[in-house]
Amino acid sequence: MKAALRLALFAACFLPFPVAAQAEWEPVETVETYAVSGETGIALYESIGERGPKVGIGRAIAYTDFKLTWTRDYQPRGGGCTLASARPKLIITYRLPELAGDLPPAMQKRWDKFIDGVAAHERVHGEIITDIARKIEAMSVGLTMADDPDCAKTRAELQRRLVPIAAELKQRNRAFDREEMSEGGNVHRLVLELVNGG
């Protein structure tokens, strides 16, 4: 069997920033698919290996991508500056394999279990990204810098505070993938069950 494909999170970290949450918001979630074919588990797995999304130097079974942008209201006040509001717009895209044809009933059951498990894995990445966006929102609203009439210091401070949060996003996603894809992990089991029927 070919080396195990990895699920991957494409972390395009241009996350802008952070104290009190405002009106509730929810991410926009979309699903994009790529076609795979085959009548056996190994054939389906090989099709994934040939057609899966390119991530880094290889291909993945699936991955979660996102775009996070912000509408921010910086307000000069008494010679200083306050970030009065920061409204995120988060779009999460899950890229998953999809069957291009029909399968025999027993194989269909194995495929359904596999794809349900892969989708559930990717949704956890979506939850991590959403949690980080809420954390950024909470730490950014109300940020105030003195002697900052053009709000340049406030913007710079916001960027400085983002660095460890972006690192946290990467760390949490990597830790989750390590757990799920290590031998005996959930994704590892899903692949073996698809290919071997175990």
Backbone bond lengths (Angstrom), bond angles and torsions (degrees), N, CA, C in turn:
res aa  C-N    CA-C-N  psi(-1)  N-CA   C-N-CA  omega(-1)  CA-C   N-CA-C  phi
1 M - - - 1.466 - - 1.528 109.16 -
2 K 1.281 115.57 142.20 1.464 119.96 179.24 1.521 109.55 -62.86
3 A 1.325 115.66 160.47 1.465 119.94 177.44 1.526 108.50 -55.49
4 A 1.326 114.20 140.30 1.474 119.28 -175.58 1.517 111.26 -57.96
5 L 1.322 113.92 133.34 1.466 119.18 175.57 1.509 108.45 -73.67
6 R 1.284 115.22 149.06 1.453 119.57 -179.02 1.513 109.75 -108.57
7 L 1.348 113.93 139.71 1.450 117.47 167.11 1.519 105.46 -78.13
8 A 1.305 117.03 144.63 1.447 119.26 -175.01 1.507 111.08 -139.86
9 L 1.269 115.48 150.34 1.472 121.38 173.15 1.503 107.13 -107.23
10 F 1.332 115.04 123.49 1.454 119.18 175.24 1.524 106.52 -86.70
11 A 1.314 116.66 103.25 1.450 120.26 -173.91 1.512 109.83 -97.74
12 A 1.292 115.94 86.47 1.457 120.98 177.40 1.517 106.75 -81.90
13 C 1.302 115.49 86.63 1.464 119.80 -167.59 1.519 111.72 -86.78
14 F 1.315 114.76 83.04 1.453 117.23 168.67 1.509 106.05 -116.72
15 L 1.334 115.66 45.80 1.454 121.83 -177.79 1.518 110.77 -70.45
16 P 1.297 117.71 119.43 1.445 119.24 172.31 1.530 111.43 -81.95
17 F 1.307 136.96 -156.98 1.478 128.39 -151.77 1.505 127.42 -133.09
18 P 1.536 120.41 -160.70 1.448 140.30 -145.49 1.461 135.86 -96.24
19 V 3.020 155.45 -178.57 1.384 168.20 22.44 1.502 108.93 -127.81
20 A 1.093 134.19 -102.07 1.457 128.44 -166.12 1.527 111.15 -81.80
21 A 1.317 114.82 131.59 1.458 119.09 178.06 1.513 110.21 -69.71
22 Q 1.323 115.72 148.65 1.453 120.30 -179.27 1.523 109.05 -102.78
23 A 1.316 116.29 -149.21 1.456 120.14 178.98 1.522 109.53 -56.26
24 E 1.317 115.38 142.05 1.460 120.81 -176.56 1.529 111.55 -61.39
25 W 1.300 116.52 143.07 1.450 122.63 177.07 1.523 107.85 -138.46
26 E 1.289 116.21 160.35 1.459 122.09 177.17 1.520 108.66 -131.40
27 P 1.323 116.53 149.67 1.460 118.51 176.30 1.526 111.06 -70.61
28 V 1.319 115.26 155.02 1.462 121.52 170.83 1.524 106.35 -92.68
29 E 1.324 116.92 123.59 1.460 120.90 -177.91 1.528 110.06 -112.76
30 T 1.320 115.91 131.48 1.457 121.03 177.80 1.525 109.08 -129.92
31 V 1.325 115.53 157.89 1.458 121.39 178.14 1.521 108.57 -123.59
32 E 1.325 116.10 129.36 1.458 122.55 172.03 1.524 107.10 -116.25
33 T 1.326 116.88 144.41 1.458 119.89 -177.33 1.524 111.39 -124.84
34 Y 1.314 114.75 159.81 1.460 121.67 170.40 1.529 106.70 -128.57
35 A 1.327 116.45 146.20 1.459 121.49 -172.62 1.526 111.90 -81.73
36 V 1.334 115.56 137.68 1.461 121.93 172.67 1.521 107.79 -129.94
37 S 1.330 115.76 154.58 1.465 119.74 -178.27 1.517 110.31 -142.50
38 G 1.315 115.01 162.48 1.459 122.55 -179.37 1.509 109.42 142.72
39 E 1.315 116.35 158.57 1.471 119.90 -179.88 1.512 112.72 -111.22
40 T 1.331 116.71 -5.18 1.466 120.91 177.30 1.522 108.98 -123.00
41 G 1.318 115.31 163.69 1.456 119.41 179.32 1.511 112.49 -60.38
42 I 1.330 117.06 -43.92 1.464 119.58 -179.05 1.519 110.88 -66.83
43 A 1.341 117.21 -37.05 1.464 119.72 178.45 1.531 110.67 -65.58
44 L 1.307 117.23 -40.40 1.471 120.80 177.75 1.525 110.40 -65.18
45 Y 1.326 116.03 -41.79 1.465 119.87 179.98 1.528 111.00 -64.65
46 E 1.339 116.30 -39.98 1.464 119.84 177.59 1.523 111.01 -66.63
47 S 1.331 116.78 -35.63 1.467 120.05 177.05 1.526 110.65 -65.03
48 I 1.326 116.27 -39.55 1.468 120.52 175.25 1.521 109.56 -60.23
49 G 1.347 116.07 -43.28 1.459 120.15 -179.52 1.520 113.19 -63.46
50 E 1.323 116.27 -30.19 1.461 120.48 -179.93 1.525 112.81 -84.93
51 R 1.337 117.07 -31.52 1.462 120.55 -170.67 1.517 114.97 -115.54
52 G 1.313 116.95 -8.09 1.458 119.81 -177.42 1.515 112.33 -60.90
53 P 1.321 116.62 159.36 1.469 120.04 -178.92 1.524 111.86 -62.55
54 K 1.314 115.42 139.60 1.464 120.36 177.53 1.518 109.74 -74.31
55 V 1.309 114.79 128.00 1.465 121.46 178.00 1.523 106.58 -136.51
56 G 1.316 116.53 115.85 1.459 119.56 -175.65 1.523 109.60 65.86
57 I 1.331 116.50 -129.06 1.464 120.04 -178.08 1.523 111.98 -95.32
58 G 1.312 117.67 -2.81 1.454 120.08 -177.55 1.516 112.18 -128.05
59 R 1.323 114.57 -163.15 1.456 121.36 177.22 1.518 109.42 -118.28
60 A 1.309 114.98 152.88 1.451 121.14 -179.13 1.519 109.90 -115.34
61 I 1.317 116.50 160.22 1.453 121.17 171.66 1.528 108.58 -67.84
62 A 1.320 114.87 -45.90 1.467 121.86 -178.86 1.515 108.03 -157.39
63 Y 1.312 117.05 162.84 1.459 118.82 169.82 1.517 110.44 -156.06
64 T 1.313 112.83 163.64 1.457 121.29 -178.58 1.512 108.62 -113.52
65 D 1.314 115.10 125.36 1.452 122.71 179.79 1.528 107.31 -115.57
66 F 1.304 117.01 158.28 1.456 118.62 177.48 1.514 111.40 -151.90
67 K 1.313 114.17 157.56 1.460 121.88 172.71 1.522 106.70 -130.51
68 L 1.323 115.68 123.02 1.462 121.30 -178.78 1.519 108.90 -123.04
69 T 1.305 116.44 116.94 1.466 121.95 176.60 1.517 108.68 -124.74
70 W 1.321 115.54 164.13 1.459 120.50 -173.54 1.519 111.50 -134.18
71 T 1.319 115.41 146.31 1.460 123.00 166.26 1.522 105.76 -110.41
72 R 1.325 115.98 115.31 1.470 120.37 -174.96 1.519 110.60 -120.19
73 D 1.307 115.25 145.81 1.464 121.83 179.13 1.525 109.04 -118.35
74 Y 1.343 115.04 97.99 1.467 120.97 175.67 1.525 107.89 -88.48
75 Q 1.330 116.75 128.90 1.465 120.67 -177.17 1.529 110.84 -123.56
76 P 1.355 117.70 114.80 1.463 120.04 172.62 1.528 109.38 -64.30
77 R 1.328 116.57 131.84 1.459 120.97 -177.98 1.518 109.57 -143.33
78 G 1.321 116.42 117.39 1.463 121.23 175.02 1.511 114.12 53.63
79 G 1.313 117.36 38.74 1.466 121.28 -179.55 1.511 113.74 88.69
80 G 1.326 115.82 -14.33 1.468 119.71 177.90 1.519 110.31 -106.93
81 C 1.320 115.72 -165.28 1.462 120.30 179.76 1.524 109.32 -144.11
82 T 1.325 116.19 139.55 1.462 122.45 177.04 1.517 109.50 -126.70
83 L 1.314 115.35 134.96 1.459 120.20 172.75 1.524 106.91 -83.97
84 A 1.330 115.82 99.05 1.459 121.25 -171.61 1.521 112.81 -75.37
85 S 1.320 117.32 -32.70 1.469 120.10 179.15 1.511 110.17 -153.80
86 A 1.314 114.58 152.46 1.465 121.44 177.35 1.517 106.67 -146.07
87 R 1.318 116.10 108.22 1.462 121.42 -175.71 1.525 109.18 -107.81
88 P 1.332 117.33 116.85 1.465 119.35 -179.15 1.516 112.55 -84.44
89 K 1.316 114.72 152.10 1.456 122.02 166.92 1.527 105.81 -126.16
90 L 1.315 115.06 110.86 1.460 120.95 -174.70 1.527 109.39 -115.70
91 I 1.328 115.43 121.03 1.459 121.61 176.09 1.523 107.45 -115.08
92 I 1.322 116.33 119.32 1.461 122.35 -179.78 1.524 108.20 -109.17
93 T 1.309 115.94 129.83 1.457 120.74 179.90 1.523 109.82 -119.55
94 Y 1.318 115.16 122.50 1.457 121.23 177.03 1.533 108.17 -99.02
95 R 1.321 117.08 125.62 1.461 121.40 178.44 1.529 108.50 -108.13
96 L 1.334 115.08 118.72 1.460 121.28 -170.91 1.524 111.29 -132.62
97 P 1.344 117.56 154.53 1.460 119.85 174.38 1.528 110.71 -75.58
98 E 1.328 115.75 150.78 1.465 121.52 178.32 1.525 108.72 -139.33
99 L 1.314 116.44 137.68 1.461 120.68 -179.53 1.518 111.46 -64.37
100 A 1.324 115.93 137.98 1.467 120.70 177.48 1.526 111.11 -92.91
101 G 1.321 118.57 -8.88 1.461 121.68 -179.00 1.512 111.07 -151.57
102 D 1.332 115.88 -168.91 1.459 121.90 -179.80 1.522 110.33 -90.04
103 L 1.343 114.70 158.00 1.454 121.32 177.10 1.521 109.65 -123.76
104 P 1.321 116.70 155.33 1.466 118.61 170.11 1.534 109.19 -58.85
105 P 1.336 118.88 150.16 1.477 121.71 -173.29 1.526 114.84 -51.32
106 A 1.323 118.09 -45.38 1.468 119.65 -177.90 1.527 111.08 -65.92
107 M 1.339 116.14 -40.06 1.461 119.63 178.88 1.524 110.64 -69.99
108 Q 1.322 116.94 -35.38 1.467 120.29 177.50 1.524 110.36 -60.09
109 K 1.319 116.29 -40.77 1.467 120.56 179.28 1.527 110.83 -62.69
110 R 1.333 116.41 -41.64 1.469 120.32 177.67 1.532 111.12 -65.64
111 W 1.333 115.71 -41.59 1.463 119.51 178.71 1.528 111.06 -62.98
112 D 1.330 116.29 -44.64 1.470 120.01 -178.99 1.517 111.09 -58.67
113 K 1.320 116.74 -42.16 1.469 120.21 178.33 1.523 110.36 -64.14
114 F 1.317 115.86 -42.60 1.464 120.91 -179.75 1.526 111.13 -62.02
115 I 1.345 117.13 -52.55 1.463 119.40 -174.45 1.524 111.37 -69.30
116 D 1.332 117.61 -33.54 1.466 119.77 175.80 1.526 110.45 -62.68
117 G 1.333 115.95 -40.71 1.462 120.18 179.54 1.518 112.26 -68.30
118 V 1.331 116.42 -40.55 1.471 120.52 178.21 1.529 110.06 -63.85
119 A 1.339 116.71 -44.72 1.469 120.16 179.55 1.518 110.85 -62.59
120 A 1.337 117.17 -39.97 1.468 120.61 178.63 1.527 110.60 -63.34
121 H 1.323 116.06 -39.78 1.473 120.44 176.78 1.525 110.54 -59.56
122 E 1.320 116.15 -47.45 1.463 119.26 -178.23 1.525 111.94 -65.93
123 R 1.323 117.37 -33.65 1.471 119.21 178.23 1.521 112.30 -63.69
124 V 1.331 116.62 -30.77 1.469 118.83 175.47 1.523 109.98 -64.60
125 H 1.335 117.03 -40.03 1.464 119.08 174.74 1.529 110.11 -59.54
126 G 1.320 117.09 -41.38 1.460 120.43 177.11 1.516 112.23 -60.97
127 E 1.323 116.82 -39.23 1.466 120.68 178.50 1.527 110.89 -66.38
128 I 1.317 116.79 -38.62 1.471 120.37 178.12 1.527 109.89 -63.87
129 I 1.319 116.97 -45.71 1.464 120.89 179.57 1.521 110.71 -61.37
130 T 1.333 117.49 -43.57 1.469 121.33 179.35 1.512 110.91 -63.29
131 D 1.322 117.13 -41.49 1.465 121.11 179.13 1.528 110.73 -62.06
132 I 1.323 116.62 -41.62 1.468 120.09 178.97 1.525 110.43 -65.75
133 A 1.334 117.98 -39.87 1.467 120.63 178.29 1.524 110.41 -61.96
134 R 1.331 117.24 -41.05 1.478 120.10 178.10 1.532 110.83 -66.32
135 K 1.309 116.16 -35.48 1.467 120.30 177.99 1.533 110.00 -65.47
136 I 1.317 116.59 -42.21 1.460 120.66 177.95 1.524 110.37 -62.16
137 E 1.321 115.97 -45.47 1.462 120.50 178.97 1.531 110.68 -58.22
138 A 1.320 117.05 -47.37 1.461 121.66 -176.27 1.522 112.22 -63.07
139 M 1.341 116.88 -37.07 1.460 118.40 -177.19 1.524 113.18 -85.75
140 S 1.326 117.72 -11.48 1.463 118.96 -176.27 1.520 113.03 -94.71
141 V 1.330 117.26 -38.96 1.464 119.67 -175.73 1.529 109.76 -67.22
142 G 1.319 115.30 126.87 1.456 121.11 -178.73 1.516 114.18 94.79
143 L 1.322 117.14 -5.05 1.462 119.84 177.53 1.529 109.46 -57.99
144 T 1.330 116.57 128.25 1.464 121.61 -175.56 1.526 109.99 -133.30
145 M 1.319 115.14 135.87 1.458 121.08 174.72 1.527 108.61 -126.07
146 A 1.346 116.16 135.44 1.464 121.05 177.63 1.525 109.99 -79.13
147 D 1.339 115.40 160.75 1.461 121.76 177.41 1.535 110.88 49.19
148 D 1.313 114.88 55.34 1.465 120.33 -176.05 1.531 109.77 -144.18
149 P 1.340 117.79 62.29 1.462 119.70 -174.14 1.532 114.94 -65.00
150 D 1.330 117.29 -24.57 1.471 118.87 178.69 1.531 112.32 -100.29
151 C 1.338 116.48 5.62 1.473 123.72 176.65 1.532 114.00 66.33
152 A 1.326 117.12 14.01 1.462 119.48 -179.70 1.530 111.92 -67.41
153 K 1.341 116.88 -41.09 1.472 120.17 179.25 1.521 110.80 -64.17
154 T 1.328 115.44 -39.89 1.459 120.09 -178.66 1.521 110.62 -64.32
155 R 1.332 115.90 -43.61 1.463 119.39 177.96 1.532 111.13 -63.18
156 A 1.316 116.76 -41.33 1.466 120.64 -179.86 1.527 110.86 -66.01
157 E 1.321 116.74 -40.06 1.460 120.52 179.07 1.523 110.75 -64.85
158 L 1.317 115.25 -38.99 1.456 119.93 177.18 1.529 110.22 -59.62
159 Q 1.323 117.45 -46.24 1.456 121.50 179.30 1.532 111.20 -62.63
160 R 1.327 116.34 -38.75 1.465 119.93 178.80 1.524 110.96 -62.89
161 R 1.328 116.45 -40.18 1.461 120.24 -178.84 1.532 112.49 -71.89
162 L 1.301 116.45 -21.50 1.462 119.78 -179.56 1.513 112.94 -70.47
163 V 1.308 117.57 -31.65 1.465 121.65 -171.65 1.531 112.75 -53.43
164 P 1.353 118.99 -52.27 1.465 117.40 -179.54 1.525 112.86 -68.26
165 I 1.326 118.26 -26.03 1.462 120.02 179.35 1.529 110.34 -72.00
166 A 1.330 116.43 -40.81 1.467 119.96 175.76 1.528 110.11 -62.20
167 A 1.330 116.55 -38.54 1.471 120.55 177.47 1.526 110.60 -65.19
168 E 1.325 116.66 -37.82 1.461 120.56 177.97 1.531 110.89 -63.38
169 L 1.328 116.55 -41.20 1.461 120.30 178.44 1.528 110.68 -57.90
170 K 1.317 116.45 -49.11 1.462 120.39 179.93 1.520 110.98 -62.08
171 Q 1.336 116.25 -44.59 1.466 120.36 -177.20 1.525 111.25 -62.82
172 R 1.325 117.14 -44.29 1.461 120.35 -178.33 1.522 111.62 -65.50
173 N 1.325 117.17 -41.37 1.456 119.74 178.84 1.526 111.95 -67.68
174 R 1.316 116.18 -40.91 1.465 119.16 179.30 1.522 111.23 -65.55
175 A 1.330 116.66 -41.69 1.465 120.68 179.64 1.525 110.72 -63.23
176 F 1.322 116.91 -40.42 1.457 120.82 178.59 1.524 110.61 -64.91
177 D 1.326 117.14 -44.80 1.463 120.16 178.59 1.528 111.66 -62.84
178 R 1.326 117.02 -41.46 1.468 119.69 178.90 1.520 110.68 -58.85
179 E 1.317 115.95 -44.80 1.465 120.70 -179.15 1.532 111.15 -64.00
180 E 1.329 116.20 -44.13 1.462 121.09 -174.86 1.522 112.91 -74.83
181 M 1.336 117.24 -31.31 1.455 120.51 -172.21 1.519 114.18 -102.59
182 S 1.326 116.94 -5.70 1.458 119.08 176.79 1.526 109.28 -69.74
183 E 1.319 116.78 164.63 1.463 120.24 -179.00 1.524 110.09 -57.11
184 G 1.316 116.04 126.16 1.461 120.88 -177.20 1.510 113.61 88.93
185 G 1.324 117.43 -8.90 1.458 120.86 178.45 1.519 111.42 -72.72
186 N 1.297 116.80 168.07 1.456 121.89 -173.27 1.531 112.75 -58.80
187 V 1.317 117.77 -49.13 1.466 120.40 -178.47 1.528 110.65 -67.61
188 H 1.311 116.34 -39.48 1.464 120.37 176.70 1.529 110.33 -57.75
189 R 1.331 117.49 -44.32 1.465 121.87 178.57 1.530 111.64 -64.53
190 L 1.338 116.07 -40.44 1.468 119.74 179.71 1.530 111.15 -60.02
191 V 1.324 116.29 -43.29 1.466 120.32 -179.93 1.531 110.17 -64.83
192 L 1.335 116.50 -46.10 1.461 119.26 -179.52 1.515 111.80 -62.31
193 E 1.316 116.76 -40.06 1.471 120.06 179.41 1.534 111.46 -67.54
194 L 1.325 116.48 -35.97 1.460 119.22 177.08 1.521 111.11 -65.70
195 V 1.338 115.66 -46.73 1.462 120.79 -174.03 1.529 112.17 -76.65
196 N 1.327 115.98 -41.62 1.456 120.15 -173.71 1.513 114.56 -101.38
197 G 1.336 115.74 -14.14 1.448 118.58 -177.86 1.516 113.45 74.26
198 G 1.356 115.75 18.04 1.466 119.12 -177.59 1.500 112.59 -83.75
